[in-house]
Amino acid sequence: MKKQDDSMLKSARLKKSWTPEYVSGRVGVSLSTYMRWEAGLQTPRSSSLNALCQIFEMSPEELGFTTPFPQSTKPPPPPLPAPKVLILLHLPLRPWPSGLWELLHAGSSI
């Protein structure tokens, strides 16, 4: 998201007569983070932007945020090929050499 107009978020907050502390608390971010959003120094993550939109009952565009790039008209990339299947053979296990289990279990080294 890119900040379009530094004053739109602040204007929306002032219209509601809310303090920056109130909004930052409702969104769940620090006051300094929220103030950077209002100043246009930082943009909110998508989860925080969604919370802002819900709190203000406004769209990202109405709060001054837009997507940084226009939607691409390129077709999506082709799907990746299916992974190769690895076949494991079940081989019978040999019995442990005499006394090895006791050595390993006791913490001794060979």
Secondary structure as UniProt FT lines:
FT   STRAND          2..3
FT   HELIX           6..15
FT   TURN            16..17
FT   HELIX           20..27
FT   HELIX           31..39
FT   HELIX           46..56
FT   TURN            60..64
FT   STRAND          65..66
FT   TURN            98..99
FT   HELIX           100..105
FT   TURN            106..107
//
